[in-house]
Amino acid sequence: MNERSRIGTESRRIILHSDMNCFYASVEMMLDPSLRGRAVAVCGSTENRHGIVLAKSQKAKEAGIKTGMVNWEARRRCPDLIIVPPQYSQYVKYSRLAQAIYQSYTDQVEPYGMDECWLDVTRSTGVFGSGMDIARMISRRIKEELGLTVSIGVSFNKRFAKLGSDLRKPDAITEIPEERFREIVWPLPAENLLFVGRSTRRKLEEYGITTIGQIAEAPPGFLHQLLGVNGLALKAAAMGEDYSPVTHRDFQAPIKSVGHGITCYADLNTEEVWKVMLELSQDIGHRLRIYGLRAGGVQISIRESELGFRQHQGMLPMTTQSPSEIADRAFQLFKESYHWVMPVRAVTVRAISLSPVGMPEQVEAFTDVHHAIRQEEVDNCVEQIRERFGKGAIRPASLMGDLKMPFDGRDLVRMPGHVN
């Protein structure tokens, strides 16, 4: 029996999506009541005019402050703006406290970022009441116990539940029932549907498809030709045919990649891109060792200053845990593929095609295996020194000085579902 048939034989699903409103800024205002009711922005570098807005309060949002805006532009747009530094340990703490509240209603709680979670409460209704009843309980408890607010969507699948939580903010509950989803969802802009990003939206607009309903009504062959299998998936989602389950709270996704990315506080030139990649690779190599894995390939993601996005990947001549070899391959991919249409602002390096340490591998005839062995011995020594004396005890000389990277603890934040 396939997933669709199996679900059809069971009771109708009741899915919630809970999104904590203006999360970082709300935590800051809860910790410091003098900030309440004011225009507040959490910025990654408060002492530098090129720091980036990471989050903003509702009042700051109403003043035109946007995530990703640099400090000086935000202050120009809102002279009364109060800029505060991020406290990532606090955000992690309150995220976990919120999840503990969710888990008191169901064991099917799936995080989607630090401030969002899906909940499948289908089997909880006999104890706690309807999906709307549970949403009201959660909203009240988050407010009373944590001093924060949430927007909650209630629907029969994950995508529409998230869409519901996005429709009304802040501090709101929106239901999209199965029997009425067409009248509620189909008139909405196409980009309101999860996974319709800027590039997909533009492609759809070229053919006059601007609403979710038009995606649902478009011929499947056309969408497949335009967007590949993603086009068919979007059509199914627009039709309400999302049968993806909400994972159990203890679910641990298999490690498919190990990566690290950062948004810098100023534009990067070529040499600075190399330094950032090398710095990011230090963490990647360390975590590969912790997980007992080796990388067979490297993927890079480059975001321009105007938020354009590029992604490229390539294989390594042999598997490795070496930060320098990962960084070398990442930078080679960058030089081969990036043509400097816009300055670089954000860089992500990811180790892919992972395999367990000790797994035999076939290498090409001209691969310098002896060099790789010597490099591994050097990396082992570096790792031992760092383990004994701390991460900063030894580092490449090229990484001394200003890397234009924020070192404010944001690497504590890990997106669920994969290893950052």
N, C-alpha and C positions, 0 to 999 in steps of 0.2 A: 504494500500500500504506500503510495507516494505521500509527501508531506501535505499536499493540499487535501487529498482524500482523507487522511488521518485526522486533520484538524476539522474537516467538515463533519466528522462523526462525533466530535466532542462538543461541549458547550461553547458558545461564542466567546472568543477571547476578550478580555478587558485589560487593555494596556494603558499605563500612565507614563507620561514623560514629564519629569520635574526639572525645572531650570531655575537655579537661584539667581535672582535679579541683580545685575550689576555687581557680581560676586565680590571681586577684589575690593572695589570701592565700598560696598556695603559692609564688609568685614571691618574695613578701616573706620567707618562711621560708627559701627557698633563698639569698637574698641576705644574710640575717642568721640564721645557724644557731642563735643563742640563742633564737629564737622557735619552733623546732621542738618539737612535742609540747605546745604551749601553746594556750590559747584566744586567737586573734588575730582582730581585725576590721579591715578596711580601710575607713576612713571618710573622706568627702569634706571634712570640716571638723573636724580633731582639736581645734582650739582653742575650738570652739563646742559647747556641750552639745546644740544642735539639729542637729549634723551627722548624716548618714545613713549607715548601714552599707551599703557597696557590695559587700562580699564578706566571707566568714568562713571560718576554718579548720574542719576536721572536728570538733575538740574544742569549738570555739565553737558549731557547729551542734548538737552533742549537748547543749550547755547551754541550748538554746532560742533562740539568736541567729538572727535572720532578716534577710535582705536587705531594706532599706527601713526598718528599725527605727532610731529616733533614738538618739543616743549615750547620753542619760541613761537611757533604758529598757533599752538593752543592758547598761550597767554595773550597773543594779539587778538584772537577771536573772543576770548573771555578774560578781560583784565582782572576780574575778581577770582579767577581760578586758583584753588588751593592744590598744590602739587605735593604728594607724599610718596615716599619710597615704598617699594613692595616688601611685604613680610610673608614670604612664601611658607614658612613653617606654620604660620597662623592659618593660611588658606588651606593647607593640607589638613590641619587639625579640624577645621570646621567642615571641610568636605567629608571627612570620616565620621564626624558627629551626625551630619545629615544622612549619610548612608546607614548609620545605625538606626535612625528613625525609620527609614524606608524598610529596613530588614525586620522591623517589628511587625510588619504587615505581610511580607512575603519573602521567601528565600530566593526568588528570581529577581535579582537586582543587577542591572548591567550598566556600569558607568559609561558615559560618553563625554570624556573630558572631566575636569575636576568639579565642575559646577552643574553637571547634567547627569541624569540617570533615567533609564527605562525601568519600569516595574510591571511584571505580569501579576495581576491581582485576581485572576479568574477564579482560583481556588480559595480566595480569601473572602469572597462576598458572603458566604454563609455565616461568617463570624463578624465581619465588620460592616456589612451593608453593601450598597452598590458602589460602582467605580467612582461616581461623584461623591458619595459619602466618604470613601477612603481619601479622595483628593482633598476634601475639606478638612479631614482630621490631620492629614500631613501638613497642609498649609498652616493650620492653627498651631501645631506643635513646633514647626520650624520657627514660627514667629515668637511663640512664647518661650521656647527652650533655648533658641540660638540667637534671637534678636534679628533674624534675617527674614526676607520674604522670597516666595517662589511663585513662578507661573507654571501651571500644570495643564497639560493636555490629556484628555481622556478619549480613547478611541478603541477600535477593534484591531489595529495593527500598529507597528512601531513608527512608521513614517508619518501616519496621520496623527498619532499622539504627539510627536515632536512638532508637527505643523501646528497643532492646536496650542501648544505651549508658546509658540512664536507669535500667534495671532494677537494676543492681548497681553500687554505688559504695562506696568509691573503688578505683582500681587493679584493674579487673576487665575480663574479656572475656566477652561473652554472644552466643551464636549463636541466631538464629531462622531455621531452615531452612524452605524453602517447604513441604516435606511435613509439617511439624509446627506450622506457625504458628497453626492454629486452637486447638490445645490449650494453646499458650503465651500467645497474645495475647488470645483472646476472653474469658477470665475476668477480664482486667485492667479497672480502672476506666476509664470513657469518657475522663476527662481525661488519661489517659496517651497518647492518640493526638494526634499533632501537629496543632495548630490547633483543638483543642477547648478553648476558653478558659472562663473562669468563667461568662460569659453563656450560651454554648452549652450548657455542662454543666447549668445551671439549667433551661433550656428542655427539655432531654432528660429531666431528672429529674422534671419535672412529669407526664410520661407514662410514668414507670416505667422509662426507659432509663438504666441506670447502668453498663453494661459495654460494652466494644468489640464483643463478640459480639452484644449486643442491637442495636447500631447496624447491624451486618452483616445481621441478620435482619429489621430493620424494613422495612415496605413502602416502596418508593422514592417513591410518590406522597405518602405521609404526611410523609416527611423533606423532600420538596420544598416541601410546603405549610408546614411548620414553619420551615425554615431556608433556603428558596430553593435556588439551585444549589449552595450550600455543603453543604446536606444530602446531595445526591446525591454530591458529591465525598467527603464523609466516609464514606458507605456504601461507595463504591468502595475507599477506602483501607483500611477495616476488612476488606474482602474480599481484601485483598492486591493490588488492582489499581492500583498506583502505578507508572506507566511514565515518570515524569519523569526526564530524564537528569541525570547529574552533569556540570556544565559544565567545560570545559577551563580549566586554570589561568590562561590568558591572556585568558579571556572578560571583556569589559567590557560591562556592561549599559547600554543607552541611558539617558540621563539623562531621567527622567520627572518628577522633582521635585527641588527644592533646599530643604532644610529645616534647622532647628536647634532642638533642644529641651534642656531642663534641668530637673532636679529641685532645687527650692530647699530651703534648710535651715530654713525656717520658713514658716508659712501666709501667703498673700498676700491683701491687700485689693484693691479695684477699681483704685485708683491704682497699686498695686505691680504688678498684672497688666499694666497698660499699659506701665510702665517695662521689665518683663521682655520683653514683646513687641517693644518698640522696640530693646532691646539685642540680642535674637536676630536682628532684621531687619537690623542692621548687617552681620552676617556673611553673611546671605542675599544682600543686595544686592551685596556684594563678590564673592561666588562666581558670581553670575549674570553679572557683568562678565567674570570669568575664562573662563567657559564660552561667552561670546558669546550669551547667551539673555536673553529677557524673559519676565516672568510675566504670564499672562492671568487668573490667579485665585489665591486664597489659601485654604489649609486650616489649621485650628487643631485641636490635640488638647489637652484639659484633663484632668488627673488630680487627683482629689480627695484629701484627706488620708487617706481610708479606701480609697484605690486604686480608686475608681470611675472610669470612663473615659467621656469625651464627645468627639465629633469632629464638626466642622462645616466647610463650605466655601462659598465664594461667588466670583463673578467680579468682575474689576476693570473700570472703564469703558473703559480702554485699557491695553495692555500696558506694563510698566514694569520698571525695575531699581531704583527708588527705595526705600531702606529705610523712609523715612517713609510713603510711600504703601502699602507692604506692611503696615507696622505699623498704620496707620489702618484698613485694611480688616480686619485680624485682630482688632483691638479692637472694631470695629463688630460683627463676627460674635459675639464673646464677649458683648457687652452684650445682643445680641438673643436669645441662646440659653442663657446660663447663669443659673440661678435660685437659686444659693447654697444648695443643700441641704446641702452640706458645703464647708469651706474649700478653696481651691485650693492645691495643693502643687507640681505639675509642669505646664509649659507647653511646647508645641511649635508652631512656626509653619513652614509649608511653602509655597513658591511652586510653583504647579501650572499646568497648561495652558501649557507653555513653547513658545516659538517663537524662531527665530533672529533676532538683531538685523538690522534692515534689511528684514524681511518686511513687505510692505504690509498694512494692516489697515483695516477699516471701523469707524469710531467713531460713536457716537450723536450726534444733532444738538446736544444740549445739553451735551456734554462740553466742559470748559474746556481745550482743547488748548494755549492759550497758557500757562496755569498749569503744565501738565505740562512744557512746553518749558523754562520758567524753573526749575522744580524739577530738571530733568535737568541744567541748567547748574550749579546749586548743587551737586548730587551729584558732578558731574565735578570741580569744584574741590576738594571734600572728599576725593575719591578720590586726586587728585594730591598733596594735602598728606600724606595718610597713606602714600602710596607713597614719598614722599621722606623723611618724618620719623618714620614709624612709626604703628602702628594707634592708639595713644593720643594722638597729637598734636592731634587735634581730635575732639570728640564733643558730642552734644547736652547742654545744661546740665541738662536734666531727669534725665540719667543719672548725675549726680554724687551721691555719697553711697551708702548701703547699699542694694543692690538685692535682698538676701537670696539672691543667686546665688553658687555656688561658682566661684571662678576658680582652679582647680587643675590645668588642663591636660587635663581629661577630653574637651575638644573635639578632641583629637588622635585620639580613637577614632572610627572611621567604620564603621558596619555595611556589609558588602558587599552588592552587589545593587542598591543605590540610593544616591543622594547624600544624606547626612544634612543 
